[in-house]
Amino acid sequence: MSELSTRFAWIIPDYSILSGFAGLVAFAINMNYSSWFEKNYHLLGNYGLWLRGGEINTLEPLQFDVRPVRTLVARLSTYRDVADSFTHKLLYQIISRIDGIYPDLAYLPPPRDAVIMDRDGVPWLLGTSSKCAGCDFSVIAFSLSIVQEILNIPVMLEKSGIPLGKRERMARADVPLVILGGASALYTSSMFCDNPLVDGIFIGCDAEIIAKLFQLCRDLMQQGISKQEVLSQLAGVPGFFEPDGKISTTVCNKPLVPGRQLLEDGIILYDRELAGKGSLQLSEGCASFCSFCAEGFSRKPYRELDLHELEDAALRMKACMAIDTLELYSFNFASYRNFYGLIRYLTEYFHSVGLKSQRLDSISHDRGMLDILHAAGKSSMTCAIEGISMRMRRYLHKSIDEQDLKKGMLYLLSAPLRELKIFLIATGLEQEEDFEEFRKLLEYLQTILHSAENHPRIIFSMTILVRFPWTPLEFEDAPSPEICEKMMFRTERLVRNASFEFRASASSADYWISQLLVRAAHTVIGDAMRFVCKDTEFVYYKEFPAGFIAKVKEYFNRAGESADTFFKGIPPPMRHSVPWNNLSTGVAPEFLQQQWSFARSFTDNGYCSGTAGKNGLCSGCNACVDPETKQRILDQPSARGYSAGNFAERIRENASRESAFHFRIIAGEYFRGVPRALRRVALARAMMLADRRLVDAYRRIESDSAYGALFSDWLTGYDSVTLYFDNKWKDLIQKLSIDSAFIKKVNNILGDKEKLTGDCQSCDIPGRFISMESAFPFDPSRFCKSKSLKFTLTKTADNCMHCVFSKEALKKKILSDCFSLKKSDMVEVKIFPGLKFDVEEFARTAFILPQKEDWVRIRMTVDLNYKTE
């Protein structure tokens, strides 16, 4: 065991995991919607996986009655859209660690599922684990990721029986407190009115302040005071305000507290692609001053987490979430002062380290970074040049000159990349000279590729610029969608003529709605959106229909307003009159005005952060609250201290030591219908929590492709799991796999989800058969006919039938034997599968099903040593 792995206190989470799918129903039979879910899950999208609840690292539903203050964290997008969000997992982690609060999760239902829920009167705000309605919670906490999601708040409330107006909610003690936070909470002025959709709004992302907010909420609610009194007290928390009251607060921007800020035991969502993946936050905020970037200005100053704290947190996350692929989260990971030291450390303990975001000038100034990224397995890169010309990049304050741009592109296209994605922004201000310069850039890229050995796929992705409050561009008029569309069309034509790919990342309709919402200085905007959503029964699922905008414009006309008026910028002398004027991000308004004047004159004065060989210079934005934070931004980053070749050799050496170890398990009902990769994740997690030495040893899970068609997500019972460990720990792993005390400890952590029985020699399970229990009549003829399997059906005993297959049928290696036993209310089928048997196809076609989705209601279990007598 390495010395580093002993630096932190080892803590097994003190909450247990929901024992299983059936266990959830058995426990919650008296809860409002558990029985409904059990009867209807097969009709829902992905067979109701998004609404199942009980994910690993969530509290068990029994805690609903133990923890008196219940908080429903409600997302305004679907489970699938939220799955990749690490802040979603972090928020749950923060709240679940507070004594006395039971957090549950709710999501926007997918369109087809929403129809089924409406048919049966099921509320959209429904706790996935507890299956309790939103009205049964103390607090509903909406998390607003993007401003368009605001449009889903009314329908989520209305479909859940919760009044849309604050006045009505305050008058009813049986209605929960409704608050809102999230990445776009600062841009909610469309809800500032005398009877708002939410009772309170929190702006900011500091984990310590978020914990303080919910702790105070718990304490006040346990005192039994009114909701209005609770809100009055919460107003003392930095970042919190009431949208119908005094709209004034300041975002907390103090140094980060790693104990709460870092994800460690986050929810392991039911997502096959995300199994074994996690995110490590390196920093908060950004040191750059890109004039268009809402997050860059709202989350200043740039703050970093300590190197050793990150190292320790990464290992805790590895154990608690069975992480093998770690993504580094930062606005620009290359800005992290100890980046090279951190990535060298992490690659020793993780199979893969992902790096998503970096500035192009970071690569042009440090060619070795590209070699490091390639050695770490990075074959797909993104770079955001944003403006199509130097003039546009100065306007956007991107701080990339032509020399850095060309040098960075040369380095990228000379590297062994598979794909390069280049992000662009359509400002609506582009002129002929800008398009001509962009055409020459495309020619330059073609010239590089002509002589390069590697030819990566190159994709240009363009979006229309939304001018947000609290950025320098809030003072500026927003161009019409028609103007922006023309700019995008011209850019697309140039890109395609150069034989590159082009994508529009958002529609002009999306731009139009977003621009209205973020600078909503008039209550008519919020009124119009709510009216049209209700009138058209519109729900936002990533796009707007053509008729939606026409309806909004009609509403404006009836109200005597013009949409063009709302696209006007805010003149600096009038800024005091806008609704968001007293919501402070810490950046001085005077600084925003100064940056706007620079943008309008196409002047770029760079940014504060120090670079290799050069200290930075403070620009005076006023966001830094202490000298230490400011100095860390200005300091130069640490030197690499090792060569790319040496780093690549270490990566290859680590990979060469990865060895497969096979374990026999019994998968419980919990895993019926859950992606099989999570069985491996659950076992790896339990083993690392049971013996911390395995944190150093563990490398990754086996991919699903290695298991074949027989191993369906819907099969429970005996299974084999393959995990990869560092071969230098081989003796320890073999010793532990036959250690009864270790196996018992692992199984205590696993609970009823699955059971480790020991190791095995391969993935194969000799002597296996599949037992199927079905409420639907069994008739194998359709399946056998589709496979040209000839068989004879013989009766062996009362209600027992035997399918005897011909010699030709046996040669196909699909089925070797099949027995069925009819009982009073069900049929039990025993199958002996061959190598080419597909159990899901058999379930779909060998039973007479009332509905095609009913096949998932057949219980399918792998067992051993079946005897026919």
C-alpha positions, 0 to 999 in steps of 0.5 A: 500500500502506498504512503499516499493512500493512508493520508486520509481518514477512511470512512465507509458512508454511514447510510445503507443502500436500497436493497432492490427493485422489489424491496423498494415496492415491498417497503413502500406499499403504503406510499402514494405511488410505489404500487403505481410504479410497480404496475406501470414501469414496463410502459415507461421510457427505458422501462422506468429506470429513471424513476426507479430510485435507490441508486448507489450512494442514495439514502434508503426510503426508510429515512423519509420517516426518520429525517423530519425535514424532507427536501425534493431536489427537482431537475427541470430536465430529464434523467438522461439530460442530467446524468452527466452533471457532477454538480447534481451529484454534489448537491445531493451529497451536500444535503444528504450529509446534513442530519435531519434532512432527507433528500430525494430527487425528481426529474422532468418526465420524458414526453411519453412518460408524462402522458402516462403519468397524466392519465393516472393522475401521478404528480410530475414532482415525484421522489424517485426513491421514496415515491412520495409526491412533491406535496409530501416534502418540506422543501422543493428545491428546483435546480436551474441549469439553463434559463430555458428550463424556467418555462418548465416550472409552471407545468411541474408545479401545476401537474403536482397540485402545487399552486403557481403563485407564492401568495397562494402557497404561503397561505397553505401550511400543507404546501412545501416551500419552493426555492430555486438555485443552480447555474442560471439562478442569477438570470431569473428576472422573468420571475421577479414579480409580486406573486412569483413562481418560486418563494426564494432564489439562491445564487452562487455555488459555494458548497459551504453556503449551500450547506448553511442554507439547508441547515438553517432551513432545517433548524427553522422548520423544526421550530414550527415557524411559518414559511414566511418567517423561514424565508425572512431568516434565509435572507441572511444567507449570502446569495439568497433573496425573495423574488417578490421582496427586496432583490438584493444580495451578494454571491459568496466568493470566498476561498473554497472549502474542500471538505464540502466542495469536492464530490466523493460519494456521489450518486451512481446513476443508472447509466451504462456509459457513465459507469466507473466515471467521475469528475474532480473539480480543480478550481472555481471561477475563471481568471479570463474576461471573455466578454460573452461568458456569463459563468466567467463573470458570475463565478469570479474570482478564480480559486484553486483547491490544494494539490494534496486535498485533490489527491486525497479526494480523488482516492476517496471518490475512487473507492466510494464510486468505483471510479476508473475514469476521472474527468478533471473539471475546470473552466481551463484545466491548464490554468491550474498551477500544479496541473502537471504534478496532479495529472502525474499523480492521478495516472498512477491510480486511475485507468484513465484521466480525462481533460475536457477544457483548455485554452488554445493559447495554453497549447501554443505556449507549451507544446509539451502539454499536447504530448502529455495529453496524448500520452494520457489517452486524449485523442479528441480535443476541443478548442474555443476560438469563438470569433471568426476573425481577430477583430471578433476575438478582440470583441469577445475578449478571447485574448488569442492573437493570430500567432498563437492561433496559428501555432496552436492549430499547427500543434493540434493538427500535427498531433495524432488526434482522432477528432478536433472540435472548434467552437465559434460564436455568431455575434451578429456584428460580423462584416465582410472582412471577418468572413474573408479572414475566416476563409484564409484560416480555413485555407491555412488548416487545409494546408497543414492537413495536406502535409500532415501524417494524421487527418483528424475529423474537424468539426466547427460548432457555432452558437448565437451569442446571448448577451447576459446580465453581469457581463460587459455585453449586457449594455449592448443591443442584441441583434435579431435572430434573422441577422444572426442566422445570416452570419451562421449561414455564411460561416457554415457555407465557408466551412463546408466549402473547405470540406470540414463539418459544421454544426449549429449548437442551438437554433435561432428560436432558442436564442430568441427565447434565451435572450428575452429571459436573461434580460427580462426587465419587464414583468410582461416577459414572464407573463407571456411565457407562462401564458403561452406555455399553458395555452399550448401545453408546451414543455421544454425538451431542448427545442422550441416549435415554430409556433411558440415564438409566434404565440409569444409575439402575439401576447406582446402585441396584445399587451402593447409591447414589441419584442424588439424593445426587449432586445435593447441593451441597458445604457450604463446610466440606466443600470440602476433601474434594472431588476438585477442591479442589486444582485452582486457577483462581486465584480464592480459594475464600473469594471463591466462598463470599462470592459464593454467600452473595450469590446465596442472598440475591439480592444483586448487587454488580456487577463490577470492570470500568470503564464509560464515565465511571466507573472500576471497583472491585476485588471481591477475587477474587484472580485478577489476578497483577500490578497492570497486569492489575488496573488495565486491568480497572478503567480506563474504556474508550476513547471512540468518537472518531467518529460512527455516521453517519461510520462508516456512510458509510465502510462504504458507501464501502468497499462501493461500491469492491468490484469483481469480477475474474475469473481462469482456473484449472485445478483439480487433483484436490485439489479433486474433491469439495471445496466450490468456494468453497475454490478461490476461497479458495485463489487469494485466499490464494496471491495475497496471500501472493505480493504483500502489497499485495493484502492491502490490496486484497482484499475477498471471494470470489464466492458459490457461487450465481453459478456455476450447476448446471454448476459441481459440486464434483466437476468438476476442470480449467478453471474461472473464479474471481471475487474482489472487490478494492478498485477503487482497486487495479485497475491493480495487479491487472490488471498482476499478472494478466499478470505471469509472475513473479507467476503463477509465485509464485502457482502455487508456493504453490498447488502441485498444488491448482490453477493460475492461468493468468491473468485473463479477462473473465467467469465463462464458459469458451468452448469448454469440454467435460466429459470423464468417465472411468468404470469403469461402463457408459455408457447415456445413455437414462435421462437423456435420457428424463427430459429428453425428449431425442430422440437417435440413437446412431451408431458412428463408429469402433471402440468409439466412439459418437456421440449425435446429438440432434434439433433439438427436443432441442438447443433445450432447451439441455441437451446439444449433443453427446456422444461415448463411447469404450469402453476395456478397463477403462473408458469415456470420455465427452465432453459438450458441455453447454448452459446447463441441463445438470446434470453431477451428475444426468448422472453419477447417471443416464447410467451403470449404477451398482452403488450409487447413491453410485458416481457420485462415483467418475466422474472429471469434468474440464472441458477446452477445444477438443475435436476429434472426429477 
